């Protein structure tokens, strides 16, 4: 992607070193990392070498370029094409109630628990749906490395461009979009508007 650092042809090693450094500077070995597909175009031996360098418990949500995933499945805590996870306030103290996330490589128009305030996270689009997601009332965000996720806190705006995104970042983006942390009421209202 042209907006990504080291996107010039012939800078593959620099690009990969940048991504590796980004991962290592953000993730800890105790962290759960969810990769929303298209992990790599490498051959299997190169994938193994890469995965050995990446800290954290890795969970892969398979994408269209993850065809050889079975050959390196032992490096992942889980591999799924679609996954729903529930984050409890006991795990993330900034939460007042459970936060339900639906993870898929592809953006979905409808998803599990959508009318009940679940948040849809996807990749695949390389930021090409950012404007669509922003205009849509849906709690859907492109969290791929080329996606754009921003949140506003008071008068400052923090951009998460080319960064690994935390649960807190996602929560704050959803609060900003919904206007509160009452995702249930927000989603139910919008779902009723959709079905009229």
Rosetta constraint file for C-alpha pairs under 8 A:
AtomPair CA 1 CA 7 HARMONIC 6.23 0.50
AtomPair CA 1 CA 126 HARMONIC 7.46 0.50
AtomPair CA 1 CA 146 HARMONIC 7.51 0.50
AtomPair CA 2 CA 7 HARMONIC 5.52 0.50
AtomPair CA 2 CA 8 HARMONIC 7.55 0.50
AtomPair CA 3 CA 7 HARMONIC 7.17 0.50
AtomPair CA 3 CA 146 HARMONIC 7.82 0.50
AtomPair CA 4 CA 146 HARMONIC 6.95 0.50
AtomPair CA 4 CA 162 HARMONIC 7.31 0.50
AtomPair CA 5 CA 15 HARMONIC 6.77 0.50
AtomPair CA 5 CA 18 HARMONIC 7.91 0.50
AtomPair CA 6 CA 11 HARMONIC 5.87 0.50
AtomPair CA 6 CA 12 HARMONIC 7.46 0.50
AtomPair CA 6 CA 14 HARMONIC 6.37 0.50
AtomPair CA 6 CA 15 HARMONIC 4.97 0.50
AtomPair CA 7 CA 11 HARMONIC 6.91 0.50
AtomPair CA 7 CA 12 HARMONIC 7.96 0.50
AtomPair CA 7 CA 15 HARMONIC 6.98 0.50
AtomPair CA 11 CA 15 HARMONIC 6.07 0.50
AtomPair CA 12 CA 16 HARMONIC 6.06 0.50
AtomPair CA 13 CA 17 HARMONIC 6.03 0.50
AtomPair CA 14 CA 18 HARMONIC 6.11 0.50
AtomPair CA 15 CA 19 HARMONIC 6.36 0.50
AtomPair CA 16 CA 20 HARMONIC 6.07 0.50
AtomPair CA 17 CA 21 HARMONIC 6.05 0.50
AtomPair CA 18 CA 22 HARMONIC 6.10 0.50
AtomPair CA 19 CA 23 HARMONIC 6.20 0.50
AtomPair CA 20 CA 24 HARMONIC 6.16 0.50
AtomPair CA 20 CA 54 HARMONIC 7.34 0.50
AtomPair CA 21 CA 25 HARMONIC 5.89 0.50
AtomPair CA 22 CA 26 HARMONIC 6.25 0.50
AtomPair CA 22 CA 163 HARMONIC 6.99 0.50
AtomPair CA 22 CA 164 HARMONIC 7.58 0.50
AtomPair CA 23 CA 27 HARMONIC 5.74 0.50
AtomPair CA 23 CA 54 HARMONIC 7.01 0.50
AtomPair CA 23 CA 55 HARMONIC 7.91 0.50
AtomPair CA 23 CA 164 HARMONIC 7.03 0.50
AtomPair CA 24 CA 28 HARMONIC 7.24 0.50
AtomPair CA 24 CA 54 HARMONIC 6.64 0.50
AtomPair CA 24 CA 55 HARMONIC 6.65 0.50
AtomPair CA 26 CA 164 HARMONIC 6.84 0.50
AtomPair CA 27 CA 31 HARMONIC 6.29 0.50
AtomPair CA 27 CA 33 HARMONIC 7.74 0.50
AtomPair CA 27 CA 55 HARMONIC 6.35 0.50
AtomPair CA 27 CA 56 HARMONIC 6.41 0.50
AtomPair CA 28 CA 55 HARMONIC 5.74 0.50
AtomPair CA 28 CA 56 HARMONIC 5.59 0.50
AtomPair CA 29 CA 55 HARMONIC 4.55 0.50
AtomPair CA 29 CA 56 HARMONIC 3.91 0.50
AtomPair CA 29 CA 57 HARMONIC 6.88 0.50
AtomPair CA 30 CA 55 HARMONIC 7.97 0.50
AtomPair CA 30 CA 56 HARMONIC 5.54 0.50
AtomPair CA 30 CA 57 HARMONIC 6.93 0.50
AtomPair CA 31 CA 55 HARMONIC 7.93 0.50
AtomPair CA 31 CA 56 HARMONIC 4.85 0.50
AtomPair CA 31 CA 57 HARMONIC 6.09 0.50
AtomPair CA 32 CA 56 HARMONIC 5.76 0.50
AtomPair CA 32 CA 57 HARMONIC 4.75 0.50
AtomPair CA 32 CA 58 HARMONIC 6.10 0.50
AtomPair CA 32 CA 59 HARMONIC 7.28 0.50
AtomPair CA 33 CA 56 HARMONIC 6.22 0.50
AtomPair CA 33 CA 57 HARMONIC 5.94 0.50
AtomPair CA 33 CA 58 HARMONIC 4.91 0.50
AtomPair CA 33 CA 59 HARMONIC 5.99 0.50
AtomPair CA 34 CA 58 HARMONIC 6.11 0.50
AtomPair CA 34 CA 59 HARMONIC 4.76 0.50
AtomPair CA 34 CA 60 HARMONIC 5.95 0.50
AtomPair CA 34 CA 61 HARMONIC 7.13 0.50
AtomPair CA 35 CA 39 HARMONIC 7.07 0.50
AtomPair CA 35 CA 58 HARMONIC 7.27 0.50
AtomPair CA 35 CA 59 HARMONIC 6.13 0.50
AtomPair CA 35 CA 60 HARMONIC 4.95 0.50
AtomPair CA 35 CA 61 HARMONIC 5.95 0.50
AtomPair CA 36 CA 60 HARMONIC 6.32 0.50
AtomPair CA 36 CA 61 HARMONIC 4.79 0.50
AtomPair CA 36 CA 62 HARMONIC 6.62 0.50
AtomPair CA 36 CA 63 HARMONIC 6.93 0.50
AtomPair CA 36 CA 103 HARMONIC 7.06 0.50
AtomPair CA 36 CA 104 HARMONIC 6.26 0.50
AtomPair CA 36 CA 105 HARMONIC 4.90 0.50
AtomPair CA 36 CA 122 HARMONIC 6.37 0.50
AtomPair CA 36 CA 123 HARMONIC 5.72 0.50
AtomPair CA 36 CA 124 HARMONIC 8.00 0.50
AtomPair CA 36 CA 143 HARMONIC 8.00 0.50
AtomPair CA 36 CA 144 HARMONIC 7.06 0.50
AtomPair CA 37 CA 60 HARMONIC 6.47 0.50
AtomPair CA 37 CA 61 HARMONIC 5.24 0.50
AtomPair CA 37 CA 62 HARMONIC 4.56 0.50
AtomPair CA 37 CA 63 HARMONIC 3.87 0.50
AtomPair CA 37 CA 64 HARMONIC 7.23 0.50
AtomPair CA 37 CA 65 HARMONIC 7.38 0.50
AtomPair CA 37 CA 66 HARMONIC 6.81 0.50
AtomPair CA 37 CA 104 HARMONIC 7.96 0.50
AtomPair CA 37 CA 105 HARMONIC 5.25 0.50
AtomPair CA 37 CA 123 HARMONIC 6.98 0.50
AtomPair CA 37 CA 124 HARMONIC 7.34 0.50
AtomPair CA 38 CA 62 HARMONIC 6.95 0.50
AtomPair CA 38 CA 63 HARMONIC 4.93 0.50
AtomPair CA 38 CA 64 HARMONIC 6.41 0.50
AtomPair CA 38 CA 65 HARMONIC 4.86 0.50
AtomPair CA 38 CA 66 HARMONIC 5.55 0.50
AtomPair CA 38 CA 124 HARMONIC 7.64 0.50
AtomPair CA 39 CA 63 HARMONIC 7.91 0.50
AtomPair CA 39 CA 65 HARMONIC 7.47 0.50
AtomPair CA 39 CA 66 HARMONIC 6.70 0.50
AtomPair CA 40 CA 47 HARMONIC 7.19 0.50
AtomPair CA 40 CA 65 HARMONIC 7.26 0.50
AtomPair CA 40 CA 66 HARMONIC 7.23 0.50
AtomPair CA 41 CA 65 HARMONIC 7.01 0.50
AtomPair CA 42 CA 46 HARMONIC 5.73 0.50
AtomPair CA 42 CA 47 HARMONIC 5.78 0.50
AtomPair CA 43 CA 47 HARMONIC 6.26 0.50
AtomPair CA 44 CA 48 HARMONIC 6.30 0.50
AtomPair CA 44 CA 68 HARMONIC 7.48 0.50
AtomPair CA 44 CA 71 HARMONIC 6.91 0.50
AtomPair CA 44 CA 72 HARMONIC 7.15 0.50
AtomPair CA 45 CA 49 HARMONIC 6.44 0.50
AtomPair CA 46 CA 50 HARMONIC 6.19 0.50
AtomPair CA 47 CA 51 HARMONIC 6.08 0.50
AtomPair CA 47 CA 72 HARMONIC 7.51 0.50
AtomPair CA 48 CA 52 HARMONIC 6.17 0.50
AtomPair CA 48 CA 72 HARMONIC 6.59 0.50
AtomPair CA 48 CA 75 HARMONIC 7.87 0.50
AtomPair CA 49 CA 53 HARMONIC 6.74 0.50
AtomPair CA 50 CA 54 HARMONIC 6.74 0.50
AtomPair CA 51 CA 75 HARMONIC 6.73 0.50
AtomPair CA 52 CA 75 HARMONIC 7.81 0.50
AtomPair CA 57 CA 76 HARMONIC 6.92 0.50
AtomPair CA 57 CA 77 HARMONIC 6.13 0.50
AtomPair CA 58 CA 75 HARMONIC 7.27 0.50
AtomPair CA 58 CA 76 HARMONIC 4.99 0.50
AtomPair CA 58 CA 77 HARMONIC 5.74 0.50
AtomPair CA 58 CA 78 HARMONIC 7.33 0.50
AtomPair CA 59 CA 76 HARMONIC 5.47 0.50
AtomPair CA 59 CA 77 HARMONIC 5.48 0.50
AtomPair CA 59 CA 78 HARMONIC 4.86 0.50
AtomPair CA 59 CA 79 HARMONIC 5.96 0.50
AtomPair CA 60 CA 76 HARMONIC 6.77 0.50
AtomPair CA 60 CA 78 HARMONIC 6.28 0.50
AtomPair CA 60 CA 79 HARMONIC 4.75 0.50
AtomPair CA 60 CA 80 HARMONIC 6.43 0.50
AtomPair CA 61 CA 79 HARMONIC 5.86 0.50
AtomPair CA 61 CA 80 HARMONIC 4.97 0.50
AtomPair CA 61 CA 81 HARMONIC 5.07 0.50
AtomPair CA 61 CA 82 HARMONIC 6.26 0.50
AtomPair CA 61 CA 83 HARMONIC 7.34 0.50
AtomPair CA 61 CA 103 HARMONIC 7.15 0.50
AtomPair CA 61 CA 104 HARMONIC 6.19 0.50
AtomPair CA 61 CA 105 HARMONIC 6.28 0.50
AtomPair CA 62 CA 66 HARMONIC 5.93 0.50
AtomPair CA 62 CA 79 HARMONIC 6.86 0.50
AtomPair CA 62 CA 80 HARMONIC 6.06 0.50
AtomPair CA 62 CA 81 HARMONIC 4.88 0.50
AtomPair CA 62 CA 82 HARMONIC 7.86 0.50
AtomPair CA 62 CA 104 HARMONIC 7.80 0.50
AtomPair CA 62 CA 105 HARMONIC 6.46 0.50
AtomPair CA 63 CA 81 HARMONIC 7.33 0.50
AtomPair CA 63 CA 105 HARMONIC 5.30 0.50
AtomPair CA 63 CA 106 HARMONIC 7.67 0.50
AtomPair CA 63 CA 124 HARMONIC 7.42 0.50
AtomPair CA 68 CA 72 HARMONIC 7.64 0.50
AtomPair CA 69 CA 73 HARMONIC 5.91 0.50
AtomPair CA 72 CA 76 HARMONIC 7.94 0.50
AtomPair CA 73 CA 79 HARMONIC 7.45 0.50
AtomPair CA 81 CA 104 HARMONIC 6.41 0.50
AtomPair CA 81 CA 105 HARMONIC 7.38 0.50
AtomPair CA 82 CA 102 HARMONIC 7.40 0.50
AtomPair CA 82 CA 103 HARMONIC 5.74 0.50
AtomPair CA 82 CA 104 HARMONIC 4.83 0.50
AtomPair CA 82 CA 105 HARMONIC 7.67 0.50
AtomPair CA 83 CA 102 HARMONIC 5.81 0.50
AtomPair CA 83 CA 103 HARMONIC 5.13 0.50
AtomPair CA 83 CA 104 HARMONIC 6.72 0.50
AtomPair CA 84 CA 100 HARMONIC 7.00 0.50
AtomPair CA 84 CA 101 HARMONIC 5.63 0.50
AtomPair CA 84 CA 102 HARMONIC 4.39 0.50
AtomPair CA 84 CA 103 HARMONIC 6.12 0.50
AtomPair CA 84 CA 112 HARMONIC 7.80 0.50
AtomPair CA 85 CA 100 HARMONIC 5.85 0.50
AtomPair CA 85 CA 101 HARMONIC 5.32 0.50
AtomPair CA 85 CA 102 HARMONIC 6.52 0.50
AtomPair CA 85 CA 103 HARMONIC 7.90 0.50
AtomPair CA 86 CA 98 HARMONIC 6.35 0.50
AtomPair CA 86 CA 99 HARMONIC 5.56 0.50
AtomPair CA 86 CA 100 HARMONIC 4.46 0.50
AtomPair CA 86 CA 101 HARMONIC 6.29 0.50
AtomPair CA 87 CA 91 HARMONIC 6.85 0.50
AtomPair CA 87 CA 92 HARMONIC 7.27 0.50
AtomPair CA 87 CA 98 HARMONIC 5.63 0.50
AtomPair CA 87 CA 99 HARMONIC 5.02 0.50
AtomPair CA 87 CA 100 HARMONIC 6.35 0.50
AtomPair CA 87 CA 101 HARMONIC 7.87 0.50
AtomPair CA 88 CA 92 HARMONIC 6.48 0.50
AtomPair CA 88 CA 95 HARMONIC 7.40 0.50
AtomPair CA 88 CA 97 HARMONIC 6.80 0.50
AtomPair CA 88 CA 98 HARMONIC 4.77 0.50
AtomPair CA 88 CA 99 HARMONIC 6.59 0.50
AtomPair CA 89 CA 93 HARMONIC 5.13 0.50
AtomPair CA 89 CA 94 HARMONIC 6.94 0.50
AtomPair CA 89 CA 95 HARMONIC 4.84 0.50
AtomPair CA 89 CA 96 HARMONIC 6.02 0.50
AtomPair CA 89 CA 97 HARMONIC 5.87 0.50
AtomPair CA 89 CA 98 HARMONIC 6.16 0.50
AtomPair CA 94 CA 168 HARMONIC 7.70 0.50
AtomPair CA 95 CA 99 HARMONIC 7.52 0.50
AtomPair CA 99 CA 118 HARMONIC 7.14 0.50
AtomPair CA 100 CA 117 HARMONIC 7.55 0.50
AtomPair CA 100 CA 118 HARMONIC 4.87 0.50
AtomPair CA 100 CA 119 HARMONIC 6.36 0.50
AtomPair CA 101 CA 118 HARMONIC 5.59 0.50
AtomPair CA 101 CA 119 HARMONIC 4.84 0.50
AtomPair CA 101 CA 120 HARMONIC 5.99 0.50
AtomPair CA 101 CA 121 HARMONIC 7.03 0.50
AtomPair CA 102 CA 111 HARMONIC 7.27 0.50
AtomPair CA 102 CA 112 HARMONIC 7.05 0.50
AtomPair CA 102 CA 118 HARMONIC 6.83 0.50
AtomPair CA 102 CA 119 HARMONIC 6.02 0.50
AtomPair CA 102 CA 120 HARMONIC 4.80 0.50
AtomPair CA 102 CA 121 HARMONIC 6.12 0.50
AtomPair CA 103 CA 120 HARMONIC 6.15 0.50
AtomPair CA 103 CA 121 HARMONIC 5.06 0.50
AtomPair CA 103 CA 122 HARMONIC 6.12 0.50
AtomPair CA 104 CA 108 HARMONIC 7.87 0.50
AtomPair CA 104 CA 120 HARMONIC 7.77 0.50
AtomPair CA 104 CA 121 HARMONIC 6.49 0.50
AtomPair CA 104 CA 122 HARMONIC 5.20 0.50
AtomPair CA 104 CA 123 HARMONIC 7.40 0.50
AtomPair CA 105 CA 122 HARMONIC 5.00 0.50
AtomPair CA 105 CA 123 HARMONIC 4.98 0.50
AtomPair CA 105 CA 124 HARMONIC 5.74 0.50
AtomPair CA 106 CA 122 HARMONIC 5.50 0.50
AtomPair CA 106 CA 123 HARMONIC 6.06 0.50
AtomPair CA 106 CA 124 HARMONIC 5.70 0.50
AtomPair CA 106 CA 125 HARMONIC 7.72 0.50
AtomPair CA 107 CA 120 HARMONIC 7.66 0.50
AtomPair CA 107 CA 121 HARMONIC 7.35 0.50
AtomPair CA 107 CA 122 HARMONIC 5.24 0.50
AtomPair CA 107 CA 123 HARMONIC 7.10 0.50
AtomPair CA 107 CA 124 HARMONIC 7.68 0.50
AtomPair CA 107 CA 140 HARMONIC 7.78 0.50
AtomPair CA 107 CA 142 HARMONIC 7.72 0.50
AtomPair CA 108 CA 120 HARMONIC 7.45 0.50
AtomPair CA 110 CA 114 HARMONIC 6.51 0.50
AtomPair CA 111 CA 120 HARMONIC 7.27 0.50
AtomPair CA 112 CA 118 HARMONIC 7.44 0.50
AtomPair CA 113 CA 117 HARMONIC 6.58 0.50
AtomPair CA 113 CA 118 HARMONIC 5.46 0.50
AtomPair CA 114 CA 118 HARMONIC 5.14 0.50
AtomPair CA 114 CA 119 HARMONIC 7.15 0.50
AtomPair CA 114 CA 120 HARMONIC 7.97 0.50
AtomPair CA 114 CA 187 HARMONIC 6.82 0.50
AtomPair CA 115 CA 184 HARMONIC 7.15 0.50
AtomPair CA 115 CA 187 HARMONIC 5.04 0.50
AtomPair CA 115 CA 188 HARMONIC 4.95 0.50
AtomPair CA 115 CA 190 HARMONIC 7.86 0.50
AtomPair CA 115 CA 191 HARMONIC 5.65 0.50
AtomPair CA 116 CA 183 HARMONIC 7.30 0.50
AtomPair CA 116 CA 184 HARMONIC 4.78 0.50
AtomPair CA 116 CA 185 HARMONIC 7.71 0.50
AtomPair CA 116 CA 187 HARMONIC 5.98 0.50
AtomPair CA 116 CA 188 HARMONIC 6.22 0.50
AtomPair CA 117 CA 139 HARMONIC 7.66 0.50
AtomPair CA 117 CA 182 HARMONIC 7.95 0.50
AtomPair CA 117 CA 183 HARMONIC 4.47 0.50
AtomPair CA 117 CA 184 HARMONIC 4.27 0.50
AtomPair CA 117 CA 185 HARMONIC 7.48 0.50
AtomPair CA 117 CA 186 HARMONIC 7.12 0.50
AtomPair CA 117 CA 187 HARMONIC 5.07 0.50
AtomPair CA 117 CA 188 HARMONIC 7.41 0.50
AtomPair CA 118 CA 139 HARMONIC 7.31 0.50
AtomPair CA 118 CA 183 HARMONIC 7.44 0.50
AtomPair CA 118 CA 184 HARMONIC 7.93 0.50
AtomPair CA 119 CA 139 HARMONIC 5.06 0.50
AtomPair CA 119 CA 140 HARMONIC 5.85 0.50
AtomPair CA 119 CA 141 HARMONIC 7.90 0.50
AtomPair CA 119 CA 174 HARMONIC 7.75 0.50
AtomPair CA 120 CA 139 HARMONIC 6.19 0.50
AtomPair CA 120 CA 140 HARMONIC 4.48 0.50
AtomPair CA 120 CA 141 HARMONIC 6.39 0.50
AtomPair CA 121 CA 140 HARMONIC 5.80 0.50
AtomPair CA 121 CA 141 HARMONIC 5.10 0.50
AtomPair CA 121 CA 142 HARMONIC 5.95 0.50
AtomPair CA 121 CA 143 HARMONIC 6.30 0.50
AtomPair CA 122 CA 140 HARMONIC 7.69 0.50
AtomPair CA 122 CA 141 HARMONIC 6.38 0.50
AtomPair CA 122 CA 142 HARMONIC 4.93 0.50
AtomPair CA 122 CA 143 HARMONIC 5.91 0.50
AtomPair CA 122 CA 144 HARMONIC 6.88 0.50
AtomPair CA 123 CA 142 HARMONIC 5.29 0.50
AtomPair CA 123 CA 143 HARMONIC 5.69 0.50
AtomPair CA 123 CA 144 HARMONIC 4.37 0.50
AtomPair CA 123 CA 145 HARMONIC 7.96 0.50
AtomPair CA 123 CA 147 HARMONIC 7.48 0.50
AtomPair CA 124 CA 144 HARMONIC 6.95 0.50
AtomPair CA 125 CA 129 HARMONIC 6.30 0.50
AtomPair CA 125 CA 142 HARMONIC 7.44 0.50
AtomPair CA 125 CA 144 HARMONIC 7.76 0.50
AtomPair CA 125 CA 147 HARMONIC 7.57 0.50
AtomPair CA 126 CA 142 HARMONIC 7.98 0.50
AtomPair CA 126 CA 144 HARMONIC 6.50 0.50
AtomPair CA 126 CA 145 HARMONIC 7.30 0.50
AtomPair CA 126 CA 146 HARMONIC 4.62 0.50
AtomPair CA 126 CA 147 HARMONIC 5.48 0.50
AtomPair CA 127 CA 142 HARMONIC 6.76 0.50
AtomPair CA 127 CA 144 HARMONIC 7.58 0.50
AtomPair CA 127 CA 146 HARMONIC 5.34 0.50
AtomPair CA 127 CA 147 HARMONIC 3.92 0.50
AtomPair CA 127 CA 148 HARMONIC 6.12 0.50
AtomPair CA 128 CA 147 HARMONIC 7.66 0.50
AtomPair CA 129 CA 133 HARMONIC 5.93 0.50
AtomPair CA 129 CA 142 HARMONIC 7.42 0.50
AtomPair CA 130 CA 134 HARMONIC 6.04 0.50
AtomPair CA 130 CA 141 HARMONIC 7.61 0.50
AtomPair CA 130 CA 142 HARMONIC 6.77 0.50
AtomPair CA 130 CA 147 HARMONIC 6.75 0.50
AtomPair CA 130 CA 148 HARMONIC 6.40 0.50
AtomPair CA 131 CA 135 HARMONIC 6.20 0.50
AtomPair CA 132 CA 136 HARMONIC 6.05 0.50
AtomPair CA 133 CA 137 HARMONIC 7.81 0.50
AtomPair CA 133 CA 138 HARMONIC 7.23 0.50
AtomPair CA 133 CA 140 HARMONIC 6.23 0.50
AtomPair CA 133 CA 141 HARMONIC 6.43 0.50
AtomPair CA 133 CA 142 HARMONIC 7.89 0.50
AtomPair CA 137 CA 177 HARMONIC 7.77 0.50
AtomPair CA 137 CA 190 HARMONIC 6.78 0.50
AtomPair CA 138 CA 187 HARMONIC 7.41 0.50
AtomPair CA 138 CA 190 HARMONIC 7.68 0.50
AtomPair CA 139 CA 174 HARMONIC 6.35 0.50
AtomPair CA 139 CA 177 HARMONIC 7.53 0.50
AtomPair CA 139 CA 178 HARMONIC 7.86 0.50
AtomPair CA 139 CA 187 HARMONIC 7.81 0.50
AtomPair CA 141 CA 149 HARMONIC 7.29 0.50
AtomPair CA 142 CA 147 HARMONIC 5.26 0.50
AtomPair CA 142 CA 148 HARMONIC 6.98 0.50
AtomPair CA 142 CA 149 HARMONIC 7.33 0.50
AtomPair CA 143 CA 147 HARMONIC 5.57 0.50
AtomPair CA 143 CA 148 HARMONIC 7.30 0.50
AtomPair CA 143 CA 149 HARMONIC 7.09 0.50
AtomPair CA 143 CA 165 HARMONIC 6.98 0.50
AtomPair CA 145 CA 161 HARMONIC 7.43 0.50
AtomPair CA 145 CA 162 HARMONIC 5.05 0.50
AtomPair CA 145 CA 163 HARMONIC 6.35 0.50
AtomPair CA 145 CA 164 HARMONIC 7.18 0.50
AtomPair CA 146 CA 161 HARMONIC 7.17 0.50
AtomPair CA 146 CA 162 HARMONIC 6.07 0.50
AtomPair CA 147 CA 161 HARMONIC 7.00 0.50
AtomPair CA 147 CA 162 HARMONIC 7.55 0.50
AtomPair CA 148 CA 159 HARMONIC 7.47 0.50
AtomPair CA 148 CA 160 HARMONIC 6.44 0.50
AtomPair CA 148 CA 161 HARMONIC 5.50 0.50
AtomPair CA 148 CA 162 HARMONIC 7.90 0.50
AtomPair CA 149 CA 159 HARMONIC 6.35 0.50
AtomPair CA 149 CA 160 HARMONIC 5.44 0.50
AtomPair CA 149 CA 161 HARMONIC 6.83 0.50
AtomPair CA 149 CA 173 HARMONIC 7.33 0.50
AtomPair CA 150 CA 157 HARMONIC 6.97 0.50
AtomPair CA 150 CA 158 HARMONIC 5.80 0.50
AtomPair CA 150 CA 159 HARMONIC 4.58 0.50
AtomPair CA 150 CA 160 HARMONIC 5.89 0.50
AtomPair CA 150 CA 173 HARMONIC 6.53 0.50
AtomPair CA 151 CA 157 HARMONIC 5.90 0.50
AtomPair CA 151 CA 158 HARMONIC 5.71 0.50
AtomPair CA 151 CA 159 HARMONIC 6.84 0.50
AtomPair CA 151 CA 169 HARMONIC 7.46 0.50
AtomPair CA 151 CA 172 HARMONIC 6.29 0.50
AtomPair CA 151 CA 173 HARMONIC 4.97 0.50
AtomPair CA 151 CA 176 HARMONIC 6.56 0.50
AtomPair CA 152 CA 156 HARMONIC 5.90 0.50
AtomPair CA 152 CA 157 HARMONIC 4.47 0.50
AtomPair CA 152 CA 158 HARMONIC 6.41 0.50
AtomPair CA 152 CA 173 HARMONIC 7.76 0.50
AtomPair CA 152 CA 176 HARMONIC 6.84 0.50
AtomPair CA 153 CA 157 HARMONIC 6.32 0.50
AtomPair CA 153 CA 158 HARMONIC 7.91 0.50
AtomPair CA 160 CA 164 HARMONIC 7.89 0.50
AtomPair CA 160 CA 165 HARMONIC 7.17 0.50
AtomPair CA 165 CA 169 HARMONIC 6.12 0.50
AtomPair CA 165 CA 170 HARMONIC 7.14 0.50
AtomPair CA 166 CA 170 HARMONIC 6.47 0.50
AtomPair CA 167 CA 171 HARMONIC 6.07 0.50
AtomPair CA 168 CA 172 HARMONIC 6.06 0.50
AtomPair CA 169 CA 173 HARMONIC 6.17 0.50
AtomPair CA 170 CA 174 HARMONIC 6.19 0.50
AtomPair CA 171 CA 175 HARMONIC 6.13 0.50
AtomPair CA 172 CA 176 HARMONIC 6.05 0.50
AtomPair CA 173 CA 177 HARMONIC 6.22 0.50
AtomPair CA 174 CA 178 HARMONIC 5.93 0.50
AtomPair CA 174 CA 181 HARMONIC 7.62 0.50
AtomPair CA 174 CA 183 HARMONIC 7.97 0.50
AtomPair CA 175 CA 179 HARMONIC 5.58 0.50
AtomPair CA 175 CA 180 HARMONIC 4.93 0.50
AtomPair CA 175 CA 181 HARMONIC 5.06 0.50
AtomPair CA 175 CA 182 HARMONIC 8.00 0.50
AtomPair CA 175 CA 183 HARMONIC 7.79 0.50
AtomPair CA 176 CA 180 HARMONIC 6.84 0.50
AtomPair CA 178 CA 182 HARMONIC 7.58 0.50
AtomPair CA 178 CA 183 HARMONIC 6.67 0.50
AtomPair CA 178 CA 186 HARMONIC 6.13 0.50
AtomPair CA 182 CA 186 HARMONIC 6.41 0.50
AtomPair CA 183 CA 187 HARMONIC 5.84 0.50
AtomPair CA 184 CA 188 HARMONIC 6.02 0.50
AtomPair CA 185 CA 189 HARMONIC 6.06 0.50
AtomPair CA 186 CA 190 HARMONIC 6.35 0.50
AtomPair CA 187 CA 191 HARMONIC 5.90 0.50
AtomPair CA 188 CA 192 HARMONIC 6.13 0.50
AtomPair CA 189 CA 193 HARMONIC 6.38 0.50
AtomPair CA 190 CA 194 HARMONIC 6.17 0.50
AtomPair CA 191 CA 195 HARMONIC 6.31 0.50
AtomPair CA 192 CA 196 HARMONIC 6.33 0.50
